[in-house]
């Protein structure tokens, strides 16, 4: 998907360039690159995805499941906390290892 790759490259460049631009002002810029997530309200929305695309997606995730919104939120809370005060210009994948491939 060329458009996806272009948008992802733009996001990565924007994150790092903005982090460099505002670092002297003690402003941190980071990005969370999340994979597909499940959420309880969507369990019955896309039965066709469950029949066709979901097994393929799950095979691409080493943990074998979709992430939970809470797992993405935990990383966001970390980045917003003083614990991440020395983290800037980073794109953090919260994907259960999906980028690694299974």
RAUR-V141705 format. One record per run of one state. SS is the DSSP state (a for helix, b for strand, c for the rest). FROM is the first residue (numbers start at 1). LEN is the number of residues. Records with the same first field share a line. If there is no record, write none. Layout:
SS->FROM-LEN, FROM-LEN
This chain:
c->1-1, 26-5, 35-2, 39-1, 43-4, 52-1, 60-7, 81-1, 85-6, 95-3, 101-2
a->2-24, 40-3, 47-5, 53-7, 69-12, 82-3, 98-3
b->31-4, 37-2, 67-2, 91-4
